[in-house]
Every structure is written in C-alpha cells, then in structure tokens.
Amino acid sequence: RIGFMVLPDSLLYVYREKLEFLACTVPRVEQAVLTEFIAGGHYERHINKTRKIYKTRHDTLLLALKSFGNKVKIMGENAGMHLAVGFKSELSEEKIVDLAENAGIKLVGLSKHRIGEKEENDLATILIGYGNINEEKIKEGIARLQTILS
C-alpha cells in the first residue's frame, strides 16, 4: 500500500516541522516508482482513461433505463458508481431483487441501508451498480430486468 499527499508550501513546512518524525514503511524504490508514475503524467492519463470508461458505462445505463419510460425514477445519477432507481410497481423492493437474482442479475435494495421506517408511498428503490460491468452486459441486464418486471 502506498499513498501520497500534495501540499502547498505553507503546509509542507508545517508537516516537516511537526510530523517529520513519522516513519514511512514504504520502501524507497516503490516511492521512486510512484513519483515517476505521477511526474511522467501516467497517473493523469490513467485517471482520464478510467473517467471516460465509467462515463460511458453510466450513460449506457441511463439510456437503457429509458426503456422503462415513466415507470422508473432515477436518483443520484451524478454520485458514485451506481444509480438509485425507484420502480413505480406493485412489486415490493424485495420481490424485484429476488426476481432479478433468479434471472442472474445482482441488485441491492435500498431498504437494506435505511434508517427508520419505510414511508407508505416510497418507491421500491434499487441500487444498480455499473463500475464493474461492461456496456453490453449493462444493456443485456436492463433488457432482462424489463422483461421480468413486465
């Protein structure tokens, strides 16, 4: 494990003055490699590449969910590697998760993360992750989900 800090000069001075005694457990060779990785622009290229990949997956998921029309409400579309999707359905959240799982789709119900009681008019809300799944699988999974919920 290795990490780094980028400090403005004023904080670098404070860090060196107050925390210089802290020992680093990362070997100097690995520190040098990380320094070169960052200084050589490799880290920035990696971030830009992964940002593009995740944006494509995010947009693919949003587009695929449009097939549900007004039967879904998408929430939190600009946060994290998942979307919270409220289903306007007679089916309970648990039933939607179970049906999806039986069809080979892994979903997580938001109620597992709720504090307090569910409101009567709350939608069955599901977290749909896209961080570790390619665009074709996203399209396939949402199409399969639409089929089982129709």
Buried (B, 14 or more C-beta within 10 A) or exposed (E): EEEEEEEEEEEEEEEEEEEEEEEEEEEEEEEEEBEEBEEEEEEEEEEEEEEEEEEBBBBBBBEBBEEBEEBBEBBEBEEEEBBBBBBEBEBBBEBBBBBBEEEEBEBBBBBEEEEEEEEEEEBBBBBBBBEEBEBEBBBBBBEBBBEEBE
